[in-house]
Amino acid sequence: MQNKNKFILITLSIVLLLFLIFFYTYKIKPKEPLEINENVNIDVVIDNVLEKSSGGLFIKFPEGQLDTDKDGLSDEKEEELGLNKLEFDTDKDGLSDEIEIQYGTDPNNPDSDGDGYSDAAEIIRGYNPLGEGQL
């Protein structure tokens, strides 16, 4: 019994010694702080790319183009398409006007294919909002 205890003690000592050697040889050093080029002013980047508002940060449109409702379509594009530039979701079906344009649905009609299901309900369930079948 005594030999068994000696063997366990020696084995644990060797494991601990190996662990300590490994730890001191390959110890993890704290990460170096990220170096930012002193010529880059992050405030200028944010001011030129993002628009700050109480709702968060939004991508800026080119000079002269606004997106009042923050739906992803410029006010100019919404006026061109006959949409309400003050409404994120003009037809109130749950899809932003930009998403409706991407899917080819009518942003002024909550049920583009007239089947009784809103465009959003069909897209969420994987159905074609423009007719029969699945997406």
A tleap script that builds the chain and sets N, CA, C and O, in Angstrom:
source leaprc.protein.ff14SB
mol = sequence {
  NMET GLN ASN LYS ASN LYS PHE ILE LEU ILE
  THR LEU SER ILE VAL LEU LEU LEU PHE LEU
  ILE PHE PHE TYR THR TYR LYS ILE LYS PRO
  LYS GLU PRO LEU GLU ILE ASN GLU ASN VAL
  ASN ILE ASP VAL VAL ILE ASP ASN VAL LEU
  GLU LYS SER SER GLY GLY LEU PHE ILE LYS
  PHE PRO GLU GLY GLN LEU ASP THR ASP LYS
  ASP GLY LEU SER ASP GLU LYS GLU GLU GLU
  LEU GLY LEU ASN LYS LEU GLU PHE ASP THR
  ASP LYS ASP GLY LEU SER ASP GLU ILE GLU
  ILE GLN TYR GLY THR ASP PRO ASN ASN PRO
  ASP SER ASP GLY ASP GLY TYR SER ASP ALA
  ALA GLU ILE ILE ARG GLY TYR ASN PRO LEU
  GLY GLU GLY GLN CLEU
}
set mol.1.N position { 0.819 -1.183 0.000 }
set mol.1.CA position { 0.000 0.000 0.000 }
set mol.1.C position { 0.867 1.252 0.000 }
set mol.1.O position { 0.550 2.250 -0.647 }
set mol.2.N position { 1.964 1.175 0.738 }
set mol.2.CA position { 2.850 2.316 0.828 }
set mol.2.C position { 3.508 2.616 -0.523 }
set mol.2.O position { 3.705 3.781 -0.869 }
set mol.3.N position { 3.844 1.581 -1.280 }
set mol.3.CA position { 4.437 1.767 -2.607 }
set mol.3.C position { 3.445 2.448 -3.555 }
set mol.3.O position { 3.832 3.269 -4.387 }
set mol.4.N position { 2.174 2.101 -3.421 }
set mol.4.CA position { 1.149 2.703 -4.275 }
set mol.4.C position { 1.027 4.203 -3.983 }
set mol.4.O position { 0.920 5.004 -4.912 }
set mol.5.N position { 1.042 4.582 -2.728 }
set mol.5.CA position { 0.961 5.995 -2.346 }
set mol.5.C position { 2.188 6.764 -2.829 }
set mol.5.O position { 2.086 7.903 -3.284 }
set mol.6.N position { 3.353 6.116 -2.720 }
set mol.6.CA position { 4.597 6.742 -3.202 }
set mol.6.C position { 4.506 6.987 -4.708 }
set mol.6.O position { 4.877 8.053 -5.198 }
set mol.7.N position { 4.009 5.990 -5.430 }
set mol.7.CA position { 3.877 6.103 -6.882 }
set mol.7.C position { 2.935 7.266 -7.260 }
set mol.7.O position { 3.246 8.047 -8.160 }
set mol.8.N position { 1.808 7.375 -6.586 }
set mol.8.CA position { 0.841 8.460 -6.857 }
set mol.8.C position { 1.469 9.814 -6.549 }
set mol.8.O position { 1.309 10.761 -7.318 }
set mol.9.N position { 2.176 9.911 -5.438 }
set mol.9.CA position { 2.817 11.172 -5.057 }
set mol.9.C position { 3.890 11.573 -6.064 }
set mol.9.O position { 3.985 12.744 -6.431 }
set mol.10.N position { 4.687 10.629 -6.507 }
set mol.10.CA position { 5.732 10.917 -7.497 }
set mol.10.C position { 5.097 11.329 -8.826 }
set mol.10.O position { 5.553 12.277 -9.465 }
set mol.11.N position { 4.051 10.620 -9.239 }
set mol.11.CA position { 3.370 10.941 -10.500 }
set mol.11.C position { 2.784 12.348 -10.449 }
set mol.11.O position { 2.947 13.122 -11.392 }
set mol.12.N position { 2.109 12.679 -9.363 }
set mol.12.CA position { 1.527 14.027 -9.229 }
set mol.12.C position { 2.617 15.098 -9.212 }
set mol.12.O position { 2.443 16.172 -9.788 }
set mol.13.N position { 3.720 14.811 -8.566 }
set mol.13.CA position { 4.845 15.770 -8.516 }
set mol.13.C position { 5.401 16.011 -9.912 }
set mol.13.O position { 5.715 17.146 -10.272 }
set mol.14.N position { 5.524 14.945 -10.701 }
set mol.14.CA position { 6.048 15.073 -12.070 }
set mol.14.C position { 5.078 15.880 -12.931 }
set mol.14.O position { 5.494 16.753 -13.694 }
set mol.15.N position { 3.789 15.584 -12.804 }
set mol.15.CA position { 2.774 16.327 -13.572 }
set mol.15.C position { 2.810 17.801 -13.201 }
set mol.15.O position { 2.765 18.664 -14.078 }
set mol.16.N position { 2.890 18.095 -11.907 }
set mol.16.CA position { 2.946 19.485 -11.455 }
set mol.16.C position { 4.212 20.168 -11.976 }
set mol.16.O position { 4.160 21.312 -12.426 }
set mol.17.N position { 5.325 19.481 -11.918 }
set mol.17.CA position { 6.582 20.042 -12.417 }
set mol.17.C position { 6.488 20.332 -13.911 }
set mol.17.O position { 6.917 21.394 -14.363 }
set mol.18.N position { 5.931 19.397 -14.682 }
set mol.18.CA position { 5.773 19.609 -16.119 }
set mol.18.C position { 4.838 20.793 -16.406 }
set mol.18.O position { 5.086 21.592 -17.309 }
set mol.19.N position { 3.772 20.887 -15.626 }
set mol.19.CA position { 2.850 22.005 -15.785 }
set mol.19.C position { 3.558 23.339 -15.524 }
set mol.19.O position { 3.407 24.290 -16.290 }
set mol.20.N position { 4.323 23.397 -14.445 }
set mol.20.CA position { 5.030 24.638 -14.114 }
set mol.20.C position { 6.059 24.994 -15.190 }
set mol.20.O position { 6.198 26.164 -15.546 }
set mol.21.N position { 6.767 24.015 -15.703 }
set mol.21.CA position { 7.739 24.271 -16.778 }
set mol.21.C position { 7.011 24.800 -18.008 }
set mol.21.O position { 7.442 25.781 -18.615 }
set mol.22.N position { 5.906 24.149 -18.375 }
set mol.22.CA position { 5.128 24.588 -19.536 }
set mol.22.C position { 4.595 26.005 -19.323 }
set mol.22.O position { 4.693 26.848 -20.214 }
set mol.23.N position { 4.031 26.266 -18.143 }
set mol.23.CA position { 3.446 27.569 -17.856 }
set mol.23.C position { 4.488 28.679 -17.981 }
set mol.23.O position { 4.231 29.698 -18.622 }
set mol.24.N position { 5.645 28.492 -17.381 }
set mol.24.CA position { 6.668 29.535 -17.421 }
set mol.24.C position { 7.332 29.657 -18.785 }
set mol.24.O position { 7.838 30.724 -19.135 }
set mol.25.N position { 7.336 28.584 -19.553 }
set mol.25.CA position { 7.925 28.640 -20.885 }
set mol.25.C position { 6.994 29.301 -21.882 }
set mol.25.O position { 7.427 30.102 -22.710 }
set mol.26.N position { 5.717 28.967 -21.801 }
set mol.26.CA position { 4.757 29.437 -22.797 }
set mol.26.C position { 3.657 30.310 -22.189 }
set mol.26.O position { 2.549 30.386 -22.720 }
set mol.27.N position { 3.970 30.957 -21.090 }
set mol.27.CA position { 2.908 31.702 -20.421 }
set mol.27.C position { 2.315 32.744 -21.369 }
set mol.27.O position { 2.997 33.336 -22.205 }
set mol.28.N position { 1.052 32.927 -21.197 }
set mol.28.CA position { 0.317 33.834 -22.077 }
set mol.28.C position { 0.570 35.262 -21.617 }
set mol.28.O position { 0.360 35.616 -20.457 }
set mol.29.N position { 1.022 36.053 -22.551 }
set mol.29.CA position { 1.277 37.451 -22.246 }
set mol.29.C position { 0.018 38.261 -22.532 }
set mol.29.O position { -0.743 37.911 -23.435 }
set mol.30.N position { -0.215 39.321 -21.792 }
set mol.30.CA position { -1.382 40.147 -22.099 }
set mol.30.C position { -1.258 40.711 -23.508 }
set mol.30.O position { -0.161 41.005 -23.983 }
set mol.31.N position { -2.396 40.853 -24.163 }
set mol.31.CA position { -2.379 41.382 -25.527 }
set mol.31.C position { -1.878 42.813 -25.520 }
set mol.31.O position { -2.164 43.598 -24.617 }
set mol.32.N position { -1.129 43.117 -26.551 }
set mol.32.CA position { -0.653 44.479 -26.720 }
set mol.32.C position { -1.837 45.361 -27.102 }
set mol.32.O position { -2.722 44.917 -27.833 }
set mol.33.N position { -1.870 46.584 -26.627 }
set mol.33.CA position { -2.967 47.457 -27.030 }
set mol.33.C position { -2.934 47.685 -28.536 }
set mol.33.O position { -1.869 47.767 -29.148 }
set mol.34.N position { -4.130 47.784 -29.116 }
set mol.34.CA position { -4.244 48.018 -30.544 }
set mol.34.C position { -3.660 49.384 -30.877 }
set mol.34.O position { -4.033 50.403 -30.295 }
set mol.35.N position { -2.743 49.374 -31.820 }
set mol.35.CA position { -2.152 50.639 -32.223 }
set mol.35.C position { -3.002 51.266 -33.311 }
set mol.35.O position { -3.271 50.643 -34.339 }
set mol.36.N position { -3.416 52.480 -33.086 }
set mol.36.CA position { -4.210 53.211 -34.063 }
set mol.36.C position { -3.295 54.250 -34.692 }
set mol.36.O position { -2.606 55.002 -34.003 }
set mol.37.N position { -3.307 54.270 -35.995 }
set mol.37.CA position { -2.507 55.240 -36.714 }
set mol.37.C position { -2.879 56.632 -36.225 }
set mol.37.O position { -4.049 57.015 -36.238 }
set mol.38.N position { -1.881 57.376 -35.799 }
set mol.38.CA position { -2.167 58.703 -35.245 }
set mol.38.C position { -2.751 59.658 -36.275 }
set mol.38.O position { -3.288 60.706 -35.915 }
set mol.39.N position { -2.650 59.305 -37.560 }
set mol.39.CA position { -3.210 60.169 -38.600 }
set mol.39.C position { -4.707 59.937 -38.816 }
set mol.39.O position { -5.361 60.704 -39.522 }
set mol.40.N position { -5.254 58.865 -38.201 }
set mol.40.CA position { -6.675 58.560 -38.366 }
set mol.40.C position { -7.440 59.156 -37.194 }
set mol.40.O position { -7.143 58.873 -36.033 }
set mol.41.N position { -8.411 59.971 -37.508 }
set mol.41.CA position { -9.254 60.568 -36.489 }
set mol.41.C position { -10.612 59.879 -36.568 }
set mol.41.O position { -11.375 60.119 -37.504 }
set mol.42.N position { -10.920 59.021 -35.589 }
set mol.42.CA position { -12.141 58.230 -35.629 }
set mol.42.C position { -13.386 59.108 -35.655 }
set mol.42.O position { -14.393 58.726 -36.252 }
set mol.43.N position { -13.339 60.277 -35.019 }
set mol.43.CA position { -14.502 61.171 -35.044 }
set mol.43.C position { -14.790 61.656 -36.458 }
set mol.43.O position { -15.950 61.824 -36.835 }
set mol.44.N position { -13.742 61.880 -37.240 }
set mol.44.CA position { -13.929 62.306 -38.628 }
set mol.44.C position { -14.538 61.167 -39.431 }
set mol.44.O position { -15.417 61.397 -40.261 }
set mol.45.N position { -14.079 59.935 -39.192 }
set mol.45.CA position { -14.641 58.783 -39.896 }
set mol.45.C position { -16.121 58.658 -39.572 }
set mol.45.O position { -16.942 58.497 -40.475 }
set mol.46.N position { -16.469 58.732 -38.292 }
set mol.46.CA position { -17.875 58.619 -37.889 }
set mol.46.C position { -18.690 59.758 -38.491 }
set mol.46.O position { -19.786 59.522 -39.000 }
set mol.47.N position { -18.186 60.976 -38.444 }
set mol.47.CA position { -18.934 62.107 -38.974 }
set mol.47.C position { -19.142 62.013 -40.477 }
set mol.47.O position { -20.147 62.508 -40.987 }
set mol.48.N position { -18.214 61.389 -41.199 }
set mol.48.CA position { -18.328 61.305 -42.650 }
set mol.48.C position { -19.091 60.086 -43.140 }
set mol.48.O position { -19.590 60.091 -44.266 }
set mol.49.N position { -19.196 59.044 -42.327 }
set mol.49.CA position { -19.837 57.814 -42.771 }
set mol.49.C position { -21.164 57.580 -42.055 }
set mol.49.O position { -22.121 57.088 -42.653 }
set mol.50.N position { -21.216 57.929 -40.789 }
set mol.50.CA position { -22.409 57.650 -40.006 }
set mol.50.C position { -23.094 58.940 -39.566 }
set mol.50.O position { -22.459 59.979 -39.381 }
set mol.51.N position { -24.388 58.836 -39.409 }
set mol.51.CA position { -25.178 59.957 -38.932 }
set mol.51.C position { -25.612 59.612 -37.514 }
set mol.51.O position { -26.180 58.545 -37.282 }
set mol.52.N position { -25.352 60.493 -36.580 }
set mol.52.CA position { -25.730 60.252 -35.197 }
set mol.52.C position { -27.145 60.783 -34.981 }
set mol.52.O position { -27.492 61.868 -35.449 }
set mol.53.N position { -27.956 60.003 -34.266 }
set mol.53.CA position { -29.277 60.488 -33.894 }
set mol.53.C position { -29.655 59.813 -32.590 }
set mol.53.O position { -28.937 58.938 -32.105 }
set mol.54.N position { -30.781 60.218 -32.023 }
set mol.54.CA position { -31.194 59.637 -30.749 }
set mol.54.C position { -31.463 58.137 -30.888 }
set mol.54.O position { -31.404 57.410 -29.896 }
set mol.55.N position { -31.757 57.664 -32.100 }
set mol.55.CA position { -32.033 56.251 -32.329 }
set mol.55.C position { -30.786 55.422 -32.553 }
set mol.55.O position { -30.884 54.197 -32.627 }
set mol.56.N position { -29.624 56.033 -32.663 }
set mol.56.CA position { -28.390 55.295 -32.890 }
set mol.56.C position { -27.574 55.906 -34.001 }
set mol.56.O position { -27.683 57.100 -34.278 }
set mol.57.N position { -26.751 55.088 -34.643 }
set mol.57.CA position { -25.924 55.527 -35.756 }
set mol.57.C position { -26.480 54.942 -37.040 }
set mol.57.O position { -26.824 53.762 -37.091 }
set mol.58.N position { -26.569 55.748 -38.060 }
set mol.58.CA position { -27.098 55.316 -39.338 }
set mol.58.C position { -26.135 55.715 -40.439 }
set mol.58.O position { -25.420 56.710 -40.319 }
set mol.59.N position { -26.118 54.935 -41.512 }
set mol.59.CA position { -25.252 55.246 -42.646 }
set mol.59.C position { -25.731 56.528 -43.299 }
set mol.59.O position { -26.925 56.718 -43.527 }
set mol.60.N position { -24.797 57.391 -43.593 }
set mol.60.CA position { -25.135 58.642 -44.266 }
set mol.60.C position { -25.294 58.415 -45.757 }
set mol.60.O position { -24.586 57.604 -46.354 }
set mol.61.N position { -26.221 59.131 -46.347 }
set mol.61.CA position { -26.389 59.119 -47.786 }
set mol.61.C position { -25.521 60.222 -48.381 }
set mol.61.O position { -25.102 61.128 -47.660 }
set mol.62.N position { -25.245 60.164 -49.675 }
set mol.62.CA position { -24.446 61.211 -50.297 }
set mol.62.C position { -25.043 62.594 -50.041 }
set mol.62.O position { -26.229 62.735 -49.743 }
set mol.63.N position { -24.207 63.585 -50.165 }
set mol.63.CA position { -24.602 64.977 -49.918 }
set mol.63.C position { -25.937 65.290 -50.589 }
set mol.63.O position { -26.134 65.007 -51.771 }
set mol.64.N position { -26.835 65.868 -49.826 }
set mol.64.CA position { -28.119 66.273 -50.376 }
set mol.64.C position { -29.179 65.191 -50.312 }
set mol.64.O position { -30.346 65.467 -50.591 }
set mol.65.N position { -28.813 63.968 -49.954 }
set mol.65.CA position { -29.798 62.895 -49.846 }
set mol.65.C position { -30.055 62.596 -48.377 }
set mol.65.O position { -29.126 62.373 -47.601 }
set mol.66.N position { -31.298 62.594 -48.020 }
set mol.66.CA position { -31.691 62.309 -46.643 }
set mol.66.C position { -32.471 61.003 -46.589 }
set mol.66.O position { -33.011 60.552 -47.599 }
set mol.67.N position { -32.525 60.413 -45.431 }
set mol.67.CA position { -33.372 59.254 -45.179 }
set mol.67.C position { -34.076 59.542 -43.860 }
set mol.67.O position { -33.702 59.013 -42.813 }
set mol.68.N position { -35.088 60.377 -43.925 }
set mol.68.CA position { -35.775 60.870 -42.737 }
set mol.68.C position { -36.302 59.733 -41.865 }
set mol.68.O position { -36.184 59.792 -40.641 }
set mol.69.N position { -36.879 58.705 -42.475 }
set mol.69.CA position { -37.484 57.620 -41.694 }
set mol.69.C position { -36.525 56.466 -41.403 }
set mol.69.O position { -36.910 55.487 -40.763 }
set mol.70.N position { -35.298 56.573 -41.861 }
set mol.70.CA position { -34.236 55.586 -41.583 }
set mol.70.C position { -34.615 54.183 -42.046 }
set mol.70.O position { -34.303 53.208 -41.362 }
set mol.71.N position { -35.274 54.064 -43.181 }
set mol.71.CA position { -35.679 52.754 -43.699 }
set mol.71.C position { -34.716 52.202 -44.737 }
set mol.71.O position { -34.916 51.095 -45.239 }
set mol.72.N position { -33.680 52.954 -45.065 }
set mol.72.CA position { -32.702 52.482 -46.044 }
set mol.72.C position { -32.907 53.051 -47.431 }
set mol.72.O position { -32.067 52.859 -48.310 }
set mol.73.N position { -34.013 53.749 -47.642 }
set mol.73.CA position { -34.259 54.418 -48.929 }
set mol.73.C position { -34.154 55.920 -48.714 }
set mol.73.O position { -34.689 56.451 -47.741 }
set mol.74.N position { -33.474 56.594 -49.608 }
set mol.74.CA position { -33.363 58.047 -49.467 }
set mol.74.C position { -34.738 58.679 -49.665 }
set mol.74.O position { -35.601 58.103 -50.328 }
set mol.75.N position { -34.940 59.854 -49.094 }
set mol.75.CA position { -36.206 60.579 -49.268 }
set mol.75.C position { -36.494 60.779 -50.745 }
set mol.75.O position { -37.637 60.675 -51.191 }
set mol.76.N position { -35.442 61.067 -51.497 }
set mol.76.CA position { -35.591 61.283 -52.936 }
set mol.76.C position { -36.141 60.023 -53.623 }
set mol.76.O position { -37.040 60.112 -54.460 }
set mol.77.N position { -35.600 58.859 -53.269 }
set mol.77.CA position { -36.050 57.590 -53.853 }
set mol.77.C position { -37.491 57.288 -53.433 }
set mol.77.O position { -38.285 56.794 -54.234 }
set mol.78.N position { -37.819 57.586 -52.184 }
set mol.78.CA position { -39.181 57.340 -51.709 }
set mol.78.C position { -40.189 58.221 -52.451 }
set mol.78.O position { -41.271 57.762 -52.817 }
set mol.79.N position { -39.830 59.472 -52.665 }
set mol.79.CA position { -40.716 60.360 -53.420 }
set mol.79.C position { -40.887 59.855 -54.846 }
set mol.79.O position { -41.989 59.883 -55.395 }
set mol.80.N position { -39.794 59.394 -55.441 }
set mol.80.CA position { -39.822 58.852 -56.800 }
set mol.80.C position { -40.756 57.633 -56.892 }
set mol.80.O position { -41.434 57.437 -57.901 }
set mol.81.N position { -40.781 56.818 -55.825 }
set mol.81.CA position { -41.606 55.610 -55.807 }
set mol.81.C position { -43.014 55.844 -55.239 }
set mol.81.O position { -43.826 54.921 -55.175 }
set mol.82.N position { -43.287 57.084 -54.831 }
set mol.82.CA position { -44.603 57.390 -54.268 }
set mol.82.C position { -44.794 56.874 -52.854 }
set mol.82.O position { -45.913 56.555 -52.453 }
set mol.83.N position { -43.702 56.789 -52.092 }
set mol.83.CA position { -43.758 56.296 -50.721 }
set mol.83.C position { -43.720 57.452 -49.737 }
set mol.83.O position { -43.357 58.573 -50.095 }
set mol.84.N position { -44.090 57.180 -48.518 }
set mol.84.CA position { -44.079 58.189 -47.464 }
set mol.84.C position { -42.682 58.247 -46.851 }
set mol.84.O position { -42.231 57.288 -46.223 }
set mol.85.N position { -42.010 59.363 -47.034 }
set mol.85.CA position { -40.637 59.495 -46.533 }
set mol.85.C position { -40.565 59.617 -45.011 }
set mol.85.O position { -39.479 59.621 -44.432 }
set mol.86.N position { -41.726 59.717 -44.374 }
set mol.86.CA position { -41.769 59.810 -42.915 }
set mol.86.C position { -42.122 58.467 -42.262 }
set mol.86.O position { -42.141 58.357 -41.036 }
set mol.87.N position { -42.400 57.459 -43.077 }
set mol.87.CA position { -42.787 56.141 -42.564 }
set mol.87.C position { -41.732 55.101 -42.901 }
set mol.87.O position { -41.372 54.935 -44.067 }
set mol.88.N position { -41.237 54.401 -41.893 }
set mol.88.CA position { -40.278 53.317 -42.074 }
set mol.88.C position { -40.911 52.202 -42.901 }
set mol.88.O position { -40.251 51.578 -43.732 }
set mol.89.N position { -42.192 51.963 -42.664 }
set mol.89.CA position { -42.960 50.909 -43.324 }
set mol.89.C position { -44.264 51.542 -43.814 }
set mol.89.O position { -45.258 51.561 -43.087 }
set mol.90.N position { -44.262 52.055 -45.034 }
set mol.90.CA position { -45.381 52.823 -45.557 }
set mol.90.C position { -46.699 52.055 -45.492 }
set mol.90.O position { -47.715 52.632 -45.104 }
set mol.91.N position { -46.715 50.775 -45.858 }
set mol.91.CA position { -47.979 50.022 -45.869 }
set mol.91.C position { -48.254 49.293 -44.554 }
set mol.91.O position { -49.261 48.595 -44.435 }
set mol.92.N position { -47.376 49.447 -43.574 }
set mol.92.CA position { -47.546 48.896 -42.232 }
set mol.92.C position { -47.744 47.374 -42.212 }
set mol.92.O position { -48.539 46.857 -41.426 }
set mol.93.N position { -47.021 46.666 -43.076 }
set mol.93.CA position { -47.128 45.207 -43.100 }
set mol.93.C position { -46.008 44.513 -42.324 }
set mol.93.O position { -45.991 43.285 -42.235 }
set mol.94.N position { -45.080 45.280 -41.766 }
set mol.94.CA position { -43.995 44.700 -40.994 }
set mol.94.C position { -42.672 44.640 -41.726 }
set mol.94.O position { -41.665 44.235 -41.145 }
set mol.95.N position { -42.652 45.037 -43.001 }
set mol.95.CA position { -41.413 45.080 -43.772 }
set mol.95.C position { -41.062 46.535 -44.051 }
set mol.95.O position { -41.934 47.332 -44.399 }
set mol.96.N position { -39.789 46.882 -43.900 }
set mol.96.CA position { -39.394 48.252 -44.240 }
set mol.96.C position { -39.573 48.456 -45.737 }
set mol.96.O position { -39.612 47.495 -46.506 }
set mol.97.N position { -39.679 49.692 -46.133 }
set mol.97.CA position { -39.841 49.994 -47.556 }
set mol.97.C position { -38.672 49.441 -48.371 }
set mol.97.O position { -38.865 48.956 -49.486 }
set mol.98.N position { -37.464 49.512 -47.818 }
set mol.98.CA position { -36.294 49.001 -48.542 }
set mol.98.C position { -36.388 47.484 -48.744 }
set mol.98.O position { -36.073 46.989 -49.826 }
set mol.99.N position { -36.813 46.749 -47.728 }
set mol.99.CA position { -36.960 45.294 -47.845 }
set mol.99.C position { -38.006 44.971 -48.915 }
set mol.99.O position { -37.827 44.044 -49.704 }
set mol.100.N position { -39.087 45.733 -48.936 }
set mol.100.CA position { -40.133 45.504 -49.947 }
set mol.100.C position { -39.554 45.684 -51.356 }
set mol.100.O position { -39.859 44.907 -52.260 }
set mol.101.N position { -38.731 46.696 -51.533 }
set mol.101.CA position { -38.104 46.927 -52.841 }
set mol.101.C position { -37.200 45.743 -53.185 }
set mol.101.O position { -37.184 45.285 -54.327 }
set mol.102.N position { -36.448 45.247 -52.197 }
set mol.102.CA position { -35.546 44.119 -52.438 }
set mol.102.C position { -36.307 42.865 -52.856 }
set mol.102.O position { -35.846 42.116 -53.717 }
set mol.103.N position { -37.472 42.635 -52.250 }
set mol.103.CA position { -38.273 41.455 -52.589 }
set mol.103.C position { -39.167 41.679 -53.803 }
set mol.103.O position { -39.752 40.731 -54.326 }
set mol.104.N position { -39.278 42.927 -54.253 }
set mol.104.CA position { -40.127 43.217 -55.403 }
set mol.104.C position { -41.591 43.362 -55.050 }
set mol.104.O position { -42.444 43.394 -55.937 }
set mol.105.N position { -41.893 43.452 -53.758 }
set mol.105.CA position { -43.273 43.630 -53.332 }
set mol.105.C position { -43.638 45.111 -53.383 }
set mol.105.O position { -42.765 45.963 -53.547 }
set mol.106.N position { -44.917 45.415 -53.243 }
set mol.106.CA position { -45.408 46.794 -53.327 }
set mol.106.C position { -45.378 47.420 -51.939 }
set mol.106.O position { -46.153 47.017 -51.072 }
set mol.107.N position { -44.500 48.398 -51.707 }
set mol.107.CA position { -44.400 49.020 -50.385 }
set mol.107.C position { -45.651 49.811 -49.987 }
set mol.107.O position { -45.780 50.229 -48.837 }
set mol.108.N position { -46.577 50.019 -50.942 }
set mol.108.CA position { -47.836 50.709 -50.632 }
set mol.108.C position { -48.983 49.734 -50.386 }
set mol.108.O position { -50.097 50.162 -50.085 }
set mol.109.N position { -48.733 48.438 -50.507 }
set mol.109.CA position { -49.780 47.432 -50.367 }
set mol.109.C position { -49.303 46.350 -49.402 }
set mol.109.O position { -48.319 45.672 -49.696 }
set mol.110.N position { -49.964 46.167 -48.267 }
set mol.110.CA position { -49.495 45.184 -47.291 }
set mol.110.C position { -49.596 43.735 -47.780 }
set mol.110.O position { -48.949 42.847 -47.226 }
set mol.111.N position { -50.410 43.494 -48.821 }
set mol.111.CA position { -50.575 42.145 -49.370 }
set mol.111.C position { -50.429 42.232 -50.887 }
set mol.111.O position { -51.420 42.303 -51.614 }
set mol.112.N position { -49.189 42.226 -51.348 }
set mol.112.CA position { -48.898 42.476 -52.769 }
set mol.112.C position { -49.592 41.501 -53.713 }
set mol.112.O position { -49.981 41.891 -54.814 }
set mol.113.N position { -49.757 40.244 -53.311 }
set mol.113.CA position { -50.386 39.273 -54.220 }
set mol.113.C position { -51.878 39.071 -53.942 }
set mol.113.O position { -52.531 38.281 -54.624 }
set mol.114.N position { -52.424 39.780 -52.943 }
set mol.114.CA position { -53.856 39.739 -52.680 }
set mol.114.C position { -54.396 38.399 -52.200 }
set mol.114.O position { -55.567 38.094 -52.426 }
set mol.115.N position { -53.568 37.596 -51.544 }
set mol.115.CA position { -54.023 36.269 -51.101 }
set mol.115.C position { -54.519 36.248 -49.654 }
set mol.115.O position { -54.866 35.190 -49.128 }
set mol.116.N position { -54.552 37.416 -49.015 }
set mol.116.CA position { -55.039 37.490 -47.640 }
set mol.116.C position { -53.950 37.401 -46.586 }
set mol.116.O position { -54.240 37.528 -45.397 }
set mol.117.N position { -52.717 37.187 -46.986 }
set mol.117.CA position { -51.595 37.140 -46.061 }
set mol.117.C position { -50.678 38.326 -46.346 }
set mol.117.O position { -50.383 38.634 -47.501 }
set mol.118.N position { -50.230 38.985 -45.278 }
set mol.118.CA position { -49.343 40.140 -45.490 }
set mol.118.C position { -48.026 39.688 -46.096 }
set mol.118.O position { -47.619 38.534 -45.953 }
set mol.119.N position { -47.367 40.619 -46.776 }
set mol.119.CA position { -46.055 40.318 -47.375 }
set mol.119.C position { -45.085 39.816 -46.307 }
set mol.119.O position { -44.346 38.857 -46.528 }
set mol.120.N position { -45.098 40.479 -45.142 }
set mol.120.CA position { -44.180 40.089 -44.066 }
set mol.120.C position { -44.477 38.677 -43.592 }
set mol.120.O position { -43.553 37.884 -43.408 }
set mol.121.N position { -45.755 38.344 -43.389 }
set mol.121.CA position { -46.123 37.000 -42.916 }
set mol.121.C position { -45.658 35.937 -43.901 }
set mol.121.O position { -45.173 34.881 -43.496 }
set mol.122.N position { -45.804 36.213 -45.185 }
set mol.122.CA position { -45.389 35.232 -46.188 }
set mol.122.C position { -43.874 35.058 -46.215 }
set mol.122.O position { -43.381 33.931 -46.270 }
set mol.123.N position { -43.143 36.150 -46.178 }
set mol.123.CA position { -41.680 36.076 -46.227 }
set mol.123.C position { -41.139 35.367 -44.989 }
set mol.123.O position { -40.238 34.534 -45.093 }
set mol.124.N position { -41.684 35.692 -43.821 }
set mol.124.CA position { -41.226 35.069 -42.575 }
set mol.124.C position { -41.450 33.555 -42.613 }
set mol.124.O position { -40.635 32.791 -42.095 }
set mol.125.N position { -42.541 33.134 -43.219 }
set mol.125.CA position { -42.860 31.704 -43.281 }
set mol.125.C position { -42.255 31.021 -44.513 }
set mol.125.O position { -42.443 29.822 -44.718 }
set mol.126.N position { -41.526 31.795 -45.336 }
set mol.126.CA position { -40.858 31.222 -46.493 }
set mol.126.C position { -41.703 31.114 -47.741 }
set mol.126.O position { -41.347 30.395 -48.674 }
set mol.127.N position { -42.835 31.832 -47.770 }
set mol.127.CA position { -43.709 31.802 -48.945 }
set mol.127.C position { -43.445 33.001 -49.847 }
set mol.127.O position { -42.916 34.022 -49.408 }
set mol.128.N position { -43.813 32.862 -51.091 }
set mol.128.CA position { -43.635 33.911 -52.094 }
set mol.128.C position { -44.691 34.994 -51.878 }
set mol.128.O position { -45.883 34.715 -52.008 }
set mol.129.N position { -44.286 36.211 -51.554 }
set mol.129.CA position { -45.263 37.289 -51.338 }
set mol.129.C position { -45.841 37.844 -52.641 }
set mol.129.O position { -46.721 38.705 -52.621 }
set mol.130.N position { -45.335 37.341 -53.778 }
set mol.130.CA position { -45.796 37.839 -55.077 }
set mol.130.C position { -46.664 36.827 -55.819 }
set mol.130.O position { -47.045 37.067 -56.965 }
set mol.131.N position { -46.979 35.711 -55.190 }
set mol.131.CA position { -47.784 34.686 -55.846 }
set mol.131.C position { -47.723 33.379 -55.097 }
set mol.131.O position { -47.453 33.346 -53.896 }
set mol.132.N position { -47.973 32.314 -55.804 }
set mol.132.CA position { -48.024 30.987 -55.185 }
set mol.132.C position { -46.618 30.431 -54.950 }
set mol.132.O position { -45.638 30.867 -55.553 }
set mol.133.N position { -46.566 29.455 -54.052 }
set mol.133.CA position { -45.318 28.732 -53.807 }
set mol.133.C position { -44.442 29.331 -52.740 }
set mol.133.O position { -44.789 30.303 -52.070 }
set mol.134.N position { -43.293 28.707 -52.615 }
set mol.134.CA position { -42.329 29.157 -51.607 }
set mol.134.C position { -41.224 29.976 -52.249 }
set mol.134.O position { -41.033 29.964 -53.466 }
set mol.135.N position { -40.507 30.680 -51.401 }
set mol.135.CA position { -39.391 31.504 -51.887 }
set mol.135.C position { -38.282 30.630 -52.419 }
set mol.135.O position { -37.258 31.139 -52.873 }
savepdb mol mol.pdb
quit
